[in-house]
Amino acid sequence: MKKGIHPKYVECTVVCGCGNTWETRSTVPKIAVEICSACHPFYTGTQKFVDT
């Protein structure tokens, strides 16, 4: 691999709209998401099916 052309791979904080946060690694230091597995209805068991 060539030196100096690859982005830095740093610790990253992911912040969800519900307030849940976790650490991972990425090329950006902070990522904001609207929904995560802690608040998504499918994962929390509050999913409702609507038949038309």
N, C-alpha and C positions, 0 to 999 in steps of 0.2 A: 504494500500500500504506500502511496505517496505521502510524504510528511507535509503537514500544514494545510491540507485541503479538506479534512474531515471535521465536522462540528464537534464541540466539546460535549461529552456525555456526563451530565451532572445530576446530583440529587434533585428531585422534583416533588413539589407539594401539589396534590390534586385536591381541589375544593369543590364540593357539590353545593347546589342551591339549598339543600336541606341542612347544611352545616357540617356534614360528614367530611372528614379530611383523612388522607392517607399519603404515605410517602412511596415514591417509586423513583425510577431513573429515566431521564429523557434529555433531549437537546435543549429544552427550555426549562427555566427554574420553577414556573408556576403554571398550572392548567386549571381552568374553571369549567365545570360541567354543569348542566342543568339537572340531570337526574343520575342516580347511581343505584347499585343493588340494595342499598339500605332504605331507599324511598320509592323505588319502582314498584307499582302494584303487582306485577308478575312475581317478583321475588318476596314481597311482603305478605302475599296471600290475600290481598284485598282486590284482586282483579275481578271485574264483573263482565259477563258476556251479554251483549245486547243483540237480540235476534230481531230482524226486521220483517 
